[in-house]
């Protein structure tokens, strides 16, 4: 029995297959703070083949277009060292970053992730392009959040990026948000030359409205220490969405008997208007369906137009008018070329655009 075990051990040793194995000195390279204006930066990863046979690096794939990898194509013999270079391009990549190069070999380990971290301090031109909205030293990539069309009973999500364009920490607070809007985090401290992602969620269940819905919240920013050179500021962030009925949940009978909005014209002309004299015209809406037609709202595209819905609920076969008033003194360049959008509960045409055109008489 002992002899058999001994012979098995000898056979195992004789038949063992030699294998290469890369041992990395480090799989992390922290580039620290980088000036975007300095251009590309390289870091080096070294590995030694501590195995018994050559190792071939099959590929070294970067996780981002801002990274380029350089690696040896020839086999790495036992005891030899291999170098993988990571070249990072900071152009347009301001703020903190975490990227990877995935190295694949024909030996052990087959896959290794090399991690590259750092923080890019952006040039003024890049900061202004990517973050054009300012709240003091905190720069935002947008001053409004259009959620687009959202079905009733559902939620929609969006983000705002806030970049601290200063050399000191800046804190911010969110105030006066509508009850149907949730901001996370509602307050935070942003490190110098870093980006904070602010999550904004719209909950239609708390909205209680249909059609075009809008609101706003305030974002206040100030330096953590008031003795620093960072600036305090405040910015109103607009939020808007079009809340639609959940037509997908309607039954076949509900769809068959649905309301149907007919608009008398898809274009209204206000010709030869005189400055300082508002002009009002009526647009007739008819319900050609079987169920009650609900007009949720009418949204003018420009401030030179005001609208008034005379009757928001329209029975089968009945009509209602929308009064459209144009204020010529607010028309730009003496030419009127804009639109209104009507929102309703017609499942086949829940919104309808009507062009509003005209001119000022000179």
C-alpha positions, 0 to 999 in steps of 0.5 A: 500500500505504501509502495503504491502511494509512493509510485503514484507520487513519482508518476505525478511529479514526472507527468506534471505539466510546466506552467507559466505564471505572472506575478504583478508588482502592483495592479493599482496606479494612482496618478494623483491630481493631473492638469488637463493642460499637461496632456497625456500621462503614462503609468507602468505595471510590471509583472514577473513570470514566476512559473516554469514556462513562457507566458504570452499576453494575448491582449490588454483591453482598456475600459475607456477611450481615454486609455491606451495600453502598450504591452509586449507581444513576444513570449515572457520567459520564466524569470523575465519581466514584462511591462504594461504601459497605460497612457491616459488622456485627460482631455475632456475628462475632468474630475475623479476617474477610475479606469481599468486595463484587463490583461488576458494571458495564456497562463495563470492568472488568465485575467488580471485587472489593472486599475488606474485612478486619479483626478483631472483639474480641468482647463477653464474652457473645458469646465465652461463647456461641460458645466455651463451653469454656475452656482458659485464655485459649483458648476453644473452640466444643466440648469433644467431636467426634461423628463420627457413623457412619463406614464402615470403611476411610474417614476422617471430618473435623471442626473445632474453633474456638479463639478467643484471648480475650486481648490477647497471643498464646497457644500451644497443644499437642495431646497423647495423641491416639488413633492413629486421630485426627490433629489439624492443626495439632497446635500453633500460636500464636493471635494476640490476639482471633483464631480458629484452626481445628483440623482433626480427622481420624478414620482407621478404617483405624487404629482396628481396631474396629467399633461405638461407638468413643471416645477423647480428646486433651488440648489445652494452652494457655499465653501465649507470654510468662508475664509477661502476664495471659493464662491457661494451661489444659488441656482434654480433648477427647472424640472418638467415632464409630460404625464400620460395616461397608462393607455397600455392598461386600458381594456379593449372596450375602453379603447373602442369607446375612447375619446377622440380629439379633433382640432379645427386647424393645425395652423393659425395665422395672425397677420398684420398685427399692430404693436401694443394691441393683443390679438385673440383667436379661438381654436375649436376642439371637438370630441369625436369619440364615445367617452369624455374628452379631457383637455389636460392643458395647453402649452405655448412654446413662447412667452408672446402667447397666452392660452385659455381653455374655455371647457376642459371636459368635452362630452361625446359630440360636443365642442370647446374653444381654446382662446389664443392671445398673441402679444405683438410687443413680445414677438421677436423680429416682427415675425411670429413662427411658433406653436402650442401643444394640446394635451388630452386623454385621447389614447391615439393622439394624447398631444397635438401641436398647432402652428402659430404664425403671423407678422407685425404690420410695419 
